[in-house]
Amino acid sequence: MELIEERVDDGIVDDDGHHAGRPVLGRPERDELAEPAAEVFDVAGLSAFYGDFRAVRDVTLSIREHEITALIGPSGCGKTTFLRCLNRLNDLIEDARVQGQVRYHGVDLYDPRVDPVEVRRRIGMVFQKPNPFPKSIYDNVAFGPRIAGFDGDLEELVEGSLRRAALWDEVKDKLKGSALALSGGQQQRLCIARAIATRPDVILMDEPCSALDPIATQRIEDLMRELIEDYTIIIVTHNMQQAARVSDRTAFFTVEVDEASGQRTGVVVEVDQTYAIFTNPSDERTEAYVTGRFG
Amino acid sequence: MPRAHFHQELERLEHELAALGDLAATAVRSATRAVTDHDEVLARSVIAGDDDLDRLYLDLDSGVIALLALQAPVAADLRLVSVILHSSLHLERVGDQAVNVAKILRVTRDLPANPTIVQQIGEMGDIVVEMLLTAMEALRARSLELCLRLPTMDDPVDRLNRNMHFEVAKLAGDPKALDWGMHMNLASRALERVGDNAVDIAEQVSFLLTGEFREFTDASHPGGVAADGD
């Protein structure tokens, strides 16, 4: 299934500058990529609004394939809003809209012809609180593929997804048992397995460990490092040490307060290699935040 | 959100490092003067005073380990912690070199001294003490400009140290004078090392300020500033 239904390229460019007939466009096979770290997302001048309220302003950054990108910053800086723009999850909120451009493997994600359901299949999300369905472990993982009309070997897909999420050994004897009987850490890995089962390209994670104990947190962090062999991960975290431990690149967001209106808007301050952000950041606002001198 | 306790502790360690720098500079000044002025009381005070340097060094070392373990410093804080760790070790070594110089007085007091060499030892001591103070001031003032003065200040020290061999060689005809001279060559060598330690500290401060570590001098590449040096 393609993001946009395939058409014959007639060379016509429509009013929005979209190539009307352009056939689009899965992600390229990895060995076809010219660059070792290709861009998955290319975001330019992105602002996100809830009604009149502008939550983030003018975000420009790129996300590289097979890397973990961490989004850090104080509360209200718009990092979760930005994350939700990357798989059009904000579409589900009334009055939410975006300006600017999110290109996903070169495709404008907000092109009206793009199917948001397909977007969310390719770009999965793991939330702060583990949210398994009140179903069996097996059915949780099988849910997405079934809806998508998966016609392969479902048992193999479920087992493979649970193995990839480092959960198989713990649940293989109770696949028919309720997912809600699992521990918090296991539930979160189940949610990762559920996301993997739809064979995504990108996994978005919104504070995936904030409800977990340190040991469960470490398992998720280890898992993330394993998963980037196959996926691209973007994680929002309030835990700066977690960003330092797991991510390759870090984007620091902060809040700007408009003096006249008092309105608070999130902006990106700096995006760099995680090592640089935590040893020698370029912007003094980043320095102040990561060293705890903020505010 | 501001990490008050952590930053107070980091400030305390930086003050301790400054105190260690003062002690080390004083030890070198006193040791040099003890040799040039035949002052045995001063020499004994340098040797006894080294325990204070060592205590301060150990306290800094454990303070740094605790900060790394408990506070996970990053960015400029992390660089400052690293600078404190490295610089305290350099200063502890400076203290040991001062002791080495002070001990030379004990084995040379009954031997004939050569005024030219004594004057050179005094001159080297003055310069390396000034180098230490400059490096420590560079840290206090966060001054890259002061850091960059250190390699130039080190040049005459290296020249005097090299010249010391020739001055001592001139004493070859008189076994007792030569015995004295060879000990002065050791003192010269110790002071030259102190100068290098001061340059090392300035390199650390430069890292703190710029985020990039670079050696000001590189003895393994002739033609560099350190071609004369160690």
Contacts between the chains, C-beta under 8 A, distances in Angstrom:
chain1	res1	chain2	res2	distance
A	74	B	1	7.9
A	240	B	74	7.5
A	241	B	72	5.7
A	244	B	72	8.0
A	244	B	74	7.1
A	277	B	75	7.9
A	278	B	74	4.3
A	278	B	75	6.3
A	278	B	78	7.3
A	279	B	74	7.0
A	279	B	75	6.4
A	279	B	78	6.1
A	279	B	79	7.1
A	279	B	211	6.8
A	280	B	75	6.7
A	280	B	76	8.0
A	280	B	79	7.4
A	280	B	211	3.2
A	280	B	212	7.8
A	281	B	75	5.6
A	286	B	75	7.8
A	287	B	75	5.2
A	287	B	76	6.1
A	290	B	74	4.9
A	290	B	75	5.2
A	291	B	3	7.6
A	291	B	73	7.4
A	291	B	74	6.1
A	291	B	75	5.1
A	291	B	76	6.5
A	291	B	77	4.8
A	292	B	1	6.3
A	292	B	2	5.9
A	292	B	3	3.7
A	292	B	6	6.8
A	292	B	7	7.8
A	293	B	2	5.9
A	293	B	3	7.7
A	293	B	7	7.5
A	294	B	1	5.6
A	294	B	2	7.2
A	295	B	1	5.4
A	295	B	2	6.7
